[in-house]
């Protein structure tokens, strides 16, 4: 499953990196509500160090509460985490703290696609981009939370097997647009309002192995 790592938000503190527990509480609460409506999307919060020598396994993260430290487990692969949802921690103004200097941690938001069926006989652009239309609504909800990571929408990323070369054609009125696999065995179909309005046919001769949300480096 592939997805999008969204714009980093630096964690800051007087000495150690930290951010308000309430911010993550509000994001997780919104995620839970949105997940009931958008069942094909996978939303996760992640954190990691910006220092190349510091890996996820080097991080110790906890909620600094009046009752003591509450450990926060990080996924060793991508730094994904979930906090316990407690109103009391919001009320007391607790912070999430990492064992790293201020300005060296990133708080990120991951959006992935759980299931995407791509027919080889082609489909309309609007149908193909439906998951990203859903992201627009999600972005609108997240923008209501001050400090939440931004959600840029670039396009869909098709991932192919290493031994496959493939292309996708968007049959736009102005001209056909051909997207071919890169040396990284992927191609990106951009998300464009004009194409949503026109809704051309998209030819997909070879189905991708996986489909995800394109990130800035795709």
ZIVEN-V993662 format. One record per helix or strand of 2 or more residues. SS is the DSSP state (A for helix, B for strand). FROM is the first residue (numbers start at 1). TO is the last residue. If there is no record, write none. Layout:
# ZIVEN-V993662
ss,from,to
SS,FROM,TO
SS,FROM,TO
This chain:
# ZIVEN-V993662
ss,from,to
B,3,5
B,9,10
B,16,20
A,21,37
B,41,49
A,56,58
B,61,65
B,68,72
B,80,81
A,87,92
B,95,101
B,105,113
B,123,124
A,125,128
A,130,142
B,155,159
B,167,171
B,176,180
B,186,190
A,193,198
B,201,203
B,210,213
